[in-house]
């Protein structure tokens, strides 16, 4: 009878050998997982097709050998390397190299201790004054150290009664905070507020301008110091803008503006409107004026040929002090 696995034209050595009567069928020729180097069916010793033509193995020889075929679908073949092996299931790598030394991480308490030092110690002995009270003499270097640490504070002195703190907080955060909340300490008794400005550049600009407003309430700024913290210093001079009309074209430059502005107060700066000659009659200059002296409405200059020219000055942002 014709065998169902026989194909005409092929060598019969490729057909699987038939099992003897009463014997179980032969296991399939599947290499072990992973391949056993000692096995005769390892990838190095597995017979090729050319060898199977000349020396086919019988079923009894396979059963007598040490061949074992197991198919494990739970584990994947792991490539073997010279330095170690990779476990694809656990996505971990085990190498033969020495592990890196672990650096101990500081605890939360240690981090806080490093950033903030709250320890105190005695610097000088306590003496008793003539009135029977404990007294200590503090050198000036200690005060200078504190002033240097807190140099980012400025004081805002209001001219008269200060507005509500909520309004002060809202305006200060909008002008100087740049979408951040500032540290503001209000003192209604002295009509002042202590504000922390961390940026050196912004703090300098605030102090240079000096005059600011919260609504209709005017205030001036000053760098914090122990002298300012005791009492409100008097406002002696402020910087204001002045509108000058009548400056001739041959004086519309830096030297000419400085000479005319010097007749009113201390010249400080001009603006793009004046520098770009937007108007040939009006000029704007910022000056620092002495509040103890009246502000002139008309000033004049003289040419070398004896001609005297008058110019008028207006102050659009002048308030009573």
C-alpha positions in Angstrom: 0.0 0.0 0.0 1.2 3.5 -0.8 2.4 5.4 2.3 0.6 8.8 2.7 3.9 10.6 3.5 5.7 9.3 0.5 6.2 11.8 -2.3 7.4 10.5 -5.6 10.8 11.8 -6.6 12.1 12.2 -3.0 14.6 10.1 -1.2 13.0 7.7 1.3 15.6 8.7 3.9 13.7 11.8 4.5 10.6 10.0 5.5 10.1 9.5 9.3 10.9 6.0 10.4 7.9 4.0 11.4 7.4 3.0 15.0 7.4 -0.7 16.0 4.2 -2.4 17.0 3.1 -1.5 20.5 5.5 1.4 20.8 4.4 5.1 21.1 5.1 7.3 18.2 8.5 9.1 18.0 8.7 12.6 19.4 9.2 15.4 16.9 12.8 16.4 16.0 12.8 19.8 17.9 16.0 21.1 19.4 16.0 21.6 23.1 15.1 25.0 24.5 17.7 26.3 25.3 20.0 24.0 23.3 22.1 21.6 25.3 25.7 21.8 24.3 26.3 18.2 25.4 23.4 16.9 23.4 24.0 15.4 20.0 21.2 17.6 18.6 22.7 20.9 19.7 23.0 23.7 17.1 26.7 22.7 16.6 26.0 19.0 16.2 22.6 18.9 14.6 22.7 16.8 11.4 22.2 18.6 8.2 20.0 17.5 5.3 23.0 16.2 3.4 24.0 14.0 6.4 20.4 12.7 6.8 20.5 11.4 3.3 23.4 9.1 4.0 23.0 8.3 7.8 19.4 8.5 8.9 18.8 7.9 12.6 16.4 5.2 13.6 13.7 5.7 16.2 15.3 3.2 18.6 18.6 5.2 18.5 16.7 8.4 19.3 14.9 6.8 22.2 18.2 5.3 23.6 20.0 8.7 23.5 19.9 11.5 25.9 17.6 13.6 23.8 14.9 15.6 25.5 12.5 18.0 23.8 10.7 20.5 25.9 8.8 23.4 24.5 8.4 26.3 27.1 6.2 29.1 25.8 6.6 31.1 29.0 10.3 31.8 28.5 12.0 33.4 25.6 15.4 32.4 24.3 17.9 34.7 26.0 21.1 35.5 24.0 24.2 34.4 25.8 27.1 36.9 25.9 30.5 36.9 27.2 29.8 39.4 29.9 26.4 38.2 31.1 22.8 37.4 30.1 19.7 39.5 29.6 16.3 38.5 31.0 13.7 39.8 28.5 10.7 38.9 30.8 11.9 41.0 33.7 13.7 43.6 31.6 16.7 43.4 33.8 20.4 42.9 32.9 22.8 40.9 34.9 26.4 41.5 34.0 29.6 40.2 35.4 31.0 43.7 36.0 31.2 45.0 39.5 28.2 47.1 40.7 28.6 50.9 41.0 29.0 52.2 44.5 25.8 53.7 45.9 25.9 57.2 47.3 23.8 57.6 50.4 21.1 60.2 50.0 20.7 62.8 52.9 17.5 62.6 54.8 14.9 65.4 54.8 16.1 66.6 58.2 19.6 66.8 57.0 18.6 68.8 53.9 16.6 71.3 56.1 19.6 71.6 58.5 21.9 72.4 55.6 19.7 75.1 54.2 18.6 76.8 57.4 20.8 77.4 60.4 18.7 78.2 63.5 21.4 77.7 66.1 22.3 80.6 68.5 25.2 81.1 70.8 26.5 83.7 73.3 28.8 86.4 71.9 29.2 88.7 74.9 28.6 88.5 78.6 25.6 90.1 80.2 26.2 93.2 82.3 23.8 95.0 84.7 23.2 98.7 84.1 22.9 101.4 86.8 19.1 101.0 86.6 19.4 97.3 87.4 18.5 96.1 83.9 20.5 93.6 81.8 22.6 95.4 79.1 24.9 94.4 76.3 27.0 96.6 74.0 26.5 95.7 70.4 29.2 96.8 68.0 28.4 98.6 64.7 29.7 95.7 62.7 26.7 93.6 63.8 24.3 96.3 62.6 26.2 96.5 59.3 25.9 92.8 58.8 22.2 92.9 59.3 21.8 95.8 56.9 23.7 94.0 54.2 21.6 90.9 54.7 18.4 92.9 54.4 19.5 95.3 51.6 16.7 94.0 49.3 14.1 95.9 51.4 12.8 99.3 50.5 10.5 101.6 52.5 7.5 103.3 50.9 6.4 106.5 52.7 3.0 107.8 51.9 2.2 111.5 51.9 -0.6 111.5 54.5 -2.9 108.6 55.3 -2.0 105.4 53.5 -4.7 103.6 51.4 -6.0 100.2 52.6 -3.5 97.4 52.7 -5.4 95.3 50.1 -5.1 98.1 47.6 -1.4 98.6 48.4 -0.8 94.9 47.9 -2.7 94.7 44.6 -0.9 97.7 43.1 2.6 96.7 44.4 2.2 93.2 43.0 1.1 94.6 39.7 3.9 97.2 39.3 6.8 95.4 40.8 5.8 91.7 41.4 5.5 90.8 37.7 2.8 88.2 38.4 4.5 87.2 41.7 3.4 88.0 45.3 5.8 90.4 47.0 6.6 90.4 50.7 4.9 93.5 52.1 4.9 94.6 55.7 2.5 97.5 56.3 2.9 100.0 59.2 -0.2 102.2 59.5 1.3 104.1 62.4 4.1 105.6 60.3 2.1 105.6 57.1 4.8 103.4 55.5 5.2 99.9 54.0 8.3 97.7 54.0 8.7 95.8 50.7 11.2 93.1 49.7 12.5 93.5 46.1 14.9 90.6 45.3 16.0 92.0 42.0 18.9 94.5 42.3 18.1 96.0 38.9 14.4 96.5 39.7 15.1 97.8 43.1 17.5 100.4 41.7 15.0 101.6 39.2 12.3 101.9 41.9 14.6 104.0 44.0 15.7 106.2 41.1 12.1 107.1 40.2 11.4 107.8 43.9 7.8 109.0 43.4 5.0 106.5 42.9 1.2 106.4 43.3 -1.4 104.0 44.7 -4.5 105.4 43.2 -4.5 109.1 44.3 -2.1 108.5 47.2 1.5 109.5 46.5 4.4 107.9 48.2 8.2 108.0 47.8 10.7 105.2 48.1 13.9 104.9 50.0 16.5 102.2 50.7 15.9 100.6 54.1 18.3 101.5 56.9 18.2 101.7 60.7 17.8 105.4 60.4 14.7 105.2 58.2 13.2 102.5 60.4 13.0 104.9 63.3 11.1 107.8 61.7 9.9 109.0 58.4 12.6 111.1 56.7 11.4 114.4 55.2 11.0 114.6 51.4 13.4 117.2 50.3 13.7 116.6 46.5 11.7 114.7 43.9 12.2 113.9 40.2 9.5 115.2 37.9 9.0 115.8 34.2 8.9 119.4 32.9 7.5 120.5 29.5 9.6 123.3 28.0 8.2 125.4 25.1 10.3 127.6 22.9 13.7 125.9 22.7 15.2 126.9 19.3 16.3 124.2 16.8 20.0 124.9 17.2 19.7 123.9 20.9 17.7 120.7 20.3 20.5 118.3 21.3 22.0 116.9 24.5 24.1 119.9 25.5 21.3 122.4 24.8 18.7 120.4 26.8 21.1 120.0 29.7 21.7 123.8 29.9 18.0 124.7 29.8 17.0 121.9 32.2 19.7 123.1 34.6 17.8 126.4 35.1 14.9 124.5 36.7 16.7 121.8 38.7 19.2 119.0 38.4 19.0 117.6 34.8 18.4 113.8 34.6 17.2 112.6 31.2 14.9 113.2 28.2 12.6 111.0 26.2 12.3 109.7 22.6 9.6 112.3 21.9 12.1 115.0 22.4 15.1 113.2 21.0 13.4 112.3 17.7 12.1 115.9 17.2 8.5 114.8 17.1 7.6 118.4 18.0 9.7 121.4 17.1 8.2 123.5 19.9 7.7 121.2 22.9 10.5 119.4 24.7 10.3 117.0 27.7 13.1 116.8 30.4 13.2 115.0 33.7 14.7 117.0 36.5 15.2 116.7 40.2 13.8 119.7 42.0 14.3 121.1 45.5 10.9 121.2 47.2 12.1 124.0 49.4 12.4 126.3 46.3 9.6 127.5 44.1 9.4 126.1 40.6 10.0 128.7 37.9 7.4 129.2 35.1 9.7 131.0 32.8 13.5 130.7 32.3 15.7 132.5 29.9 19.1 132.1 28.3 21.5 134.6 26.6 23.5 134.2 23.4 27.1 135.6 23.1 25.8 138.4 20.9 23.6 139.6 23.8 20.3 138.3 22.6 18.0 137.0 25.4 15.5 134.3 24.7 12.7 133.3 27.1 11.2 129.7 27.3 8.2 128.7 29.3 8.0 125.7 31.6 5.0 123.7 32.8 4.8 120.9 35.3 1.9 118.5 34.5 2.5 116.2 37.5 3.0 118.6 40.4 1.1 118.0 43.6 1.1 119.9 46.9 3.3 118.4 49.6 
